[in-house]
Amino acid sequence: MMALEPGQTGAAWRAYGEQVCHQHVVRGVVILSPHWMTDGLAITSHPSPATWHDFGGFPESLYTLQYPAPGSPTLAKAVQLAFASDGLHAVLDPERPLDHGAWMPLCFLLPQAQVPVIQVSLPTDAGPREVYALGEALRPLRDQGIWLIGSGSMTHNLREFFSGRPAQNAPAAPYVQAFSQWMADVMERGDCEAAWAYRARAPEAPRAHPTDEHFLPLYFTLGAAGWGGEHGPRPHYLSREVMYRYLAMDTLAFN
């Protein structure tokens, strides 16, 4: 629904996209979304990926939205080779369209849809360390003008959301604030061990993420940035909005 009700987060995405494009030449985007999970690792390689409306029961206007960005078989191959150089086997998928975890944020970040986009899958057996390694393997692409993005949610309990259907601007549930603040503190300290063990150490982690596929893309971003340790980079927050009481939409960047 962010495509129709973007709130403060959508505005922050749009402003940041304009800033990035003003300061840098963005030659391509590699994005990891929780809505493409595979056995093993896969990369989209279609030259013109379709916009996939991979959801149901929402307003009809959502199904008319299109994000006609080109793909790039050349970039897909470069990603595959970057993974291989770190011992990670990935296959190219010439049929996969862009799911809403990919195209929806890009509608704000890069609304002209002119920059080539490829999507990387989330392996079903991957945990925080493994997803971090995916971003780490692609880190050299940043020097080539490739924007590496992890698309997910800082908290994501849809059962609680659907049980009450709170308003978009409803006050945040206390556990949502506690969880997102804990992770913000971990990232500020560069505390890798806490980050890997978030499920056991973060306050109410199983409630914030009954399943963790929407949280794991954060680790892709951390790996791509080279985050971790005392001297590693620290995130810059673009937005810390909580939508619908239960969905923390923390957006952070490493420039």
VOMAR-50036 format. One record per residue (C-alpha): residue in one letter; x, y, z; residue number from 1. Coordinates in steps of 0.25 Angstrom, whole numbers. Layout:
BEGIN
+------+-------+-------+-------+------+
: resn :     x :     y :     z : resi :
+------+-------+-------+-------+------+
:    A :     X :     Y :     Z :  NUM :
...
+------+-------+-------+-------+------+
// end
This chain:
BEGIN
+------+-------+-------+-------+------+
: resn :     x :     y :     z : resi :
+------+-------+-------+-------+------+
:    M :     0 :     0 :     0 :    1 :
:    M :    12 :     9 :     1 :    2 :
:    A :    11 :    12 :   -14 :    3 :
:    L :    -3 :    19 :   -11 :    4 :
:    E :     0 :    23 :     3 :    5 :
:    P :    15 :    26 :     4 :    6 :
:    G :    15 :    34 :    17 :    7 :
:    Q :    28 :    41 :    21 :    8 :
:    T :    36 :    29 :    17 :    9 :
:    G :    32 :    30 :     2 :   10 :
:    A :    36 :    45 :     2 :   11 :
:    A :    49 :    41 :     9 :   12 :
:    W :    52 :    31 :    -2 :   13 :
:    R :    49 :    41 :   -13 :   14 :
:    A :    58 :    52 :    -7 :   15 :
:    Y :    69 :    42 :    -5 :   16 :
:    G :    68 :    36 :   -19 :   17 :
:    E :    69 :    51 :   -25 :   18 :
:    Q :    81 :    53 :   -16 :   19 :
:    V :    88 :    40 :   -21 :   20 :
:    C :    86 :    43 :   -35 :   21 :
:    H :    91 :    57 :   -33 :   22 :
:    Q :   103 :    53 :   -27 :   23 :
:    H :   106 :    40 :   -34 :   24 :
:    V :   104 :    33 :   -48 :   25 :
:    V :    95 :    21 :   -45 :   26 :
:    R :    99 :    11 :   -55 :   27 :
:    G :    90 :     0 :   -50 :   28 :
:    V :    82 :    -6 :   -38 :   29 :
:    V :    84 :   -19 :   -31 :   30 :
:    I :    73 :   -21 :   -21 :   31 :
:    L :    69 :   -33 :   -11 :   32 :
:    S :    55 :   -34 :    -8 :   33 :
:    P :    48 :   -44 :     2 :   34 :
:    H :    38 :   -48 :    -8 :   35 :
:    W :    47 :   -56 :   -17 :   36 :
:    M :    52 :   -68 :    -8 :   37 :
:    T :    59 :   -79 :   -15 :   38 :
:    D :    67 :   -92 :   -13 :   39 :
:    G :    81 :   -87 :   -15 :   40 :
:    L :    84 :   -73 :   -21 :   41 :
:    A :    78 :   -67 :   -34 :   42 :
:    I :    79 :   -54 :   -42 :   43 :
:    T :    69 :   -48 :   -52 :   44 :
:    S :    75 :   -47 :   -66 :   45 :
:    H :    63 :   -43 :   -74 :   46 :
:    P :    66 :   -30 :   -83 :   47 :
:    S :    52 :   -25 :   -80 :   48 :
:    P :    46 :   -30 :   -67 :   49 :
:    A :    31 :   -29 :   -65 :   50 :
:    T :    25 :   -22 :   -53 :   51 :
:    W :    19 :   -34 :   -45 :   52 :
:    H :     7 :   -31 :   -36 :   53 :
:    D :    10 :   -42 :   -27 :   54 :
:    F :    -1 :   -39 :   -17 :   55 :
:    G :   -16 :   -40 :   -16 :   56 :
:    G :   -28 :   -33 :    -9 :   57 :
:    F :   -23 :   -19 :   -11 :   58 :
:    P :   -29 :    -7 :   -18 :   59 :
:    E :   -30 :    -8 :   -33 :   60 :
:    S :   -21 :     4 :   -35 :   61 :
:    L :    -9 :    -4 :   -30 :   62 :
:    Y :   -10 :   -14 :   -41 :   63 :
:    T :    -9 :    -3 :   -52 :   64 :
:    L :     4 :     2 :   -47 :   65 :
:    Q :    16 :    -1 :   -56 :   66 :
:    Y :    31 :     0 :   -54 :   67 :
:    P :    37 :    -2 :   -68 :   68 :
:    A :    52 :    -1 :   -64 :   69 :
:    P :    61 :    -9 :   -73 :   70 :
:    G :    68 :   -21 :   -68 :   71 :
:    S :    83 :   -24 :   -72 :   72 :
:    P :    88 :   -38 :   -76 :   73 :
:    T :   102 :   -32 :   -75 :   74 :
:    L :   100 :   -27 :   -61 :   75 :
:    A :    94 :   -40 :   -57 :   76 :
:    K :   106 :   -47 :   -62 :   77 :
:    A :   115 :   -38 :   -54 :   78 :
:    V :   107 :   -41 :   -42 :   79 :
:    Q :   109 :   -56 :   -44 :   80 :
:    L :   124 :   -54 :   -46 :   81 :
:    A :   125 :   -46 :   -33 :   82 :
:    F :   118 :   -57 :   -26 :   83 :
:    A :   126 :   -68 :   -32 :   84 :
:    S :   139 :   -60 :   -28 :   85 :
:    D :   134 :   -62 :   -13 :   86 :
:    G :   131 :   -77 :   -15 :   87 :
:    L :   116 :   -74 :   -17 :   88 :
:    H :   109 :   -81 :   -28 :   89 :
:    A :    97 :   -74 :   -34 :   90 :
:    V :    89 :   -77 :   -47 :   91 :
:    L :    83 :   -67 :   -56 :   92 :
:    D :    68 :   -67 :   -58 :   93 :
:    P :    63 :   -61 :   -71 :   94 :
:    E :    48 :   -62 :   -68 :   95 :
:    R :    47 :   -56 :   -54 :   96 :
:    P :    39 :   -42 :   -53 :   97 :
:    L :    42 :   -31 :   -43 :   98 :
:    D :    33 :   -34 :   -30 :   99 :
:    H :    27 :   -23 :   -22 :  100 :
:    G :    38 :   -23 :   -12 :  101 :
:    A :    47 :   -18 :   -23 :  102 :
:    W :    39 :    -9 :   -32 :  103 :
:    M :    31 :    -2 :   -21 :  104 :
:    P :    42 :     5 :   -14 :  105 :
:    L :    49 :     8 :   -28 :  106 :
:    C :    36 :    15 :   -32 :  107 :
:    F :    41 :    26 :   -22 :  108 :
:    L :    56 :    24 :   -22 :  109 :
:    L :    57 :    24 :   -37 :  110 :
:    P :    43 :    29 :   -43 :  111 :
:    Q :    48 :    30 :   -57 :  112 :
:    A :    50 :    15 :   -58 :  113 :
:    Q :    62 :    17 :   -67 :  114 :
:    V :    73 :    11 :   -59 :  115 :
:    P :    75 :    -4 :   -62 :  116 :
:    V :    70 :   -13 :   -50 :  117 :
:    I :    73 :   -27 :   -47 :  118 :
:    Q :    68 :   -35 :   -35 :  119 :
:    V :    76 :   -45 :   -26 :  120 :
:    S :    68 :   -56 :   -19 :  121 :
:    L :    68 :   -59 :    -4 :  122 :
:    P :    73 :   -73 :    -2 :  123 :
:    T :    63 :   -81 :     7 :  124 :
:    D :    73 :   -86 :    16 :  125 :
:    A :    81 :   -73 :    18 :  126 :
:    G :    82 :   -66 :    32 :  127 :
:    P :    88 :   -53 :    35 :  128 :
:    R :   103 :   -57 :    33 :  129 :
:    E :   100 :   -63 :    19 :  130 :
:    V :    92 :   -51 :    14 :  131 :
:    Y :   103 :   -42 :    19 :  132 :
:    A :   112 :   -50 :    10 :  133 :
:    L :   104 :   -48 :    -2 :  134 :
:    G :   105 :   -33 :     0 :  135 :
:    E :   119 :   -34 :     3 :  136 :
:    A :   122 :   -41 :   -10 :  137 :
:    L :   116 :   -30 :   -18 :  138 :
:    R :   122 :   -19 :   -11 :  139 :
:    P :   133 :   -16 :   -22 :  140 :
:    L :   121 :   -13 :   -31 :  141 :
:    R :   118 :     0 :   -23 :  142 :
:    D :   131 :     6 :   -29 :  143 :
:    Q :   125 :     3 :   -43 :  144 :
:    G :   113 :    12 :   -40 :  145 :
:    I :   104 :     0 :   -36 :  146 :
:    W :    94 :     3 :   -25 :  147 :
:    L :    92 :    -9 :   -16 :  148 :
:    I :    79 :    -9 :    -8 :  149 :
:    G :    72 :   -18 :     2 :  150 :
:    S :    57 :   -17 :     2 :  151 :
:    G :    50 :   -22 :    14 :  152 :
:    S :    44 :   -17 :    27 :  153 :
:    M :    50 :   -14 :    41 :  154 :
:    T :    38 :   -21 :    47 :  155 :
:    H :    27 :   -29 :    40 :  156 :
:    N :    16 :   -36 :    48 :  157 :
:    L :     5 :   -37 :    38 :  158 :
:    R :    -4 :   -45 :    47 :  159 :
:    E :    -5 :   -34 :    57 :  160 :
:    F :    -7 :   -24 :    46 :  161 :
:    F :   -18 :   -32 :    40 :  162 :
:    S :   -25 :   -34 :    53 :  163 :
:    G :   -28 :   -20 :    56 :  164 :
:    R :   -25 :   -12 :    43 :  165 :
:    P :   -20 :     0 :    50 :  166 :
:    A :   -19 :    14 :    43 :  167 :
:    Q :    -6 :    17 :    36 :  168 :
:    N :    -2 :    27 :    46 :  169 :
:    A :    -6 :    19 :    58 :  170 :
:    P :     3 :    20 :    70 :  171 :
:    A :    15 :    10 :    69 :  172 :
:    A :    13 :    -3 :    77 :  173 :
:    P :    24 :    -2 :    89 :  174 :
:    Y :    31 :   -15 :    84 :  175 :
:    V :    32 :    -9 :    70 :  176 :
:    Q :    40 :     3 :    76 :  177 :
:    A :    48 :    -6 :    85 :  178 :
:    F :    52 :   -16 :    74 :  179 :
:    S :    56 :    -5 :    64 :  180 :
:    Q :    64 :     3 :    74 :  181 :
:    W :    72 :    -9 :    79 :  182 :
:    M :    76 :   -11 :    64 :  183 :
:    A :    79 :     3 :    62 :  184 :
:    D :    88 :     2 :    75 :  185 :
:    V :    95 :   -10 :    69 :  186 :
:    M :    98 :    -4 :    56 :  187 :
:    E :   103 :     8 :    63 :  188 :
:    R :   113 :     0 :    71 :  189 :
:    G :   117 :    -9 :    59 :  190 :
:    D :   113 :   -21 :    68 :  191 :
:    C :   114 :   -33 :    58 :  192 :
:    E :   112 :   -44 :    68 :  193 :
:    A :    99 :   -37 :    73 :  194 :
:    A :    94 :   -35 :    59 :  195 :
:    W :    96 :   -50 :    56 :  196 :
:    A :    89 :   -54 :    68 :  197 :
:    Y :    78 :   -44 :    67 :  198 :
:    R :    67 :   -54 :    69 :  199 :
:    A :    72 :   -58 :    82 :  200 :
:    R :    76 :   -45 :    87 :  201 :
:    A :    67 :   -34 :    82 :  202 :
:    P :    55 :   -31 :    90 :  203 :
:    E :    43 :   -38 :    85 :  204 :
:    A :    49 :   -42 :    72 :  205 :
:    P :    40 :   -54 :    69 :  206 :
:    R :    28 :   -44 :    71 :  207 :
:    A :    35 :   -34 :    62 :  208 :
:    H :    38 :   -45 :    51 :  209 :
:    P :    30 :   -57 :    53 :  210 :
:    T :    38 :   -61 :    41 :  211 :
:    D :    50 :   -54 :    37 :  212 :
:    E :    50 :   -53 :    22 :  213 :
:    H :    46 :   -38 :    23 :  214 :
:    F :    58 :   -35 :    32 :  215 :
:    L :    69 :   -42 :    25 :  216 :
:    P :    70 :   -32 :    13 :  217 :
:    L :    76 :   -22 :    24 :  218 :
:    Y :    88 :   -31 :    25 :  219 :
:    F :    90 :   -31 :    10 :  220 :
:    T :    92 :   -16 :    11 :  221 :
:    L :   101 :   -17 :    23 :  222 :
:    G :   110 :   -26 :    15 :  223 :
:    A :   110 :   -17 :     3 :  224 :
:    A :   114 :    -6 :    12 :  225 :
:    G :   125 :   -13 :    19 :  226 :
:    W :   118 :   -11 :    32 :  227 :
:    G :   124 :   -17 :    45 :  228 :
:    G :   134 :   -14 :    56 :  229 :
:    E :   139 :    -2 :    63 :  230 :
:    H :   144 :     5 :    50 :  231 :
:    G :   133 :     1 :    40 :  232 :
:    P :   123 :    10 :    34 :  233 :
:    R :   111 :    14 :    41 :  234 :
:    P :    97 :    16 :    35 :  235 :
:    H :    90 :    29 :    32 :  236 :
:    Y :    75 :    28 :    35 :  237 :
:    L :    66 :    34 :    24 :  238 :
:    S :    53 :    31 :    32 :  239 :
:    R :    49 :    23 :    44 :  240 :
:    E :    34 :    24 :    42 :  241 :
:    V :    25 :    13 :    47 :  242 :
:    M :    13 :    10 :    39 :  243 :
:    Y :     0 :     3 :    43 :  244 :
:    R :     5 :     2 :    57 :  245 :
:    Y :    13 :   -11 :    55 :  246 :
:    L :    22 :    -8 :    42 :  247 :
:    A :    35 :    -1 :    45 :  248 :
:    M :    39 :     5 :    32 :  249 :
:    D :    53 :     9 :    36 :  250 :
:    T :    61 :    13 :    24 :  251 :
:    L :    76 :    15 :    25 :  252 :
:    A :    87 :    17 :    15 :  253 :
:    F :   102 :    16 :    14 :  254 :
:    N :   108 :    26 :     5 :  255 :
+------+-------+-------+-------+------+
// end
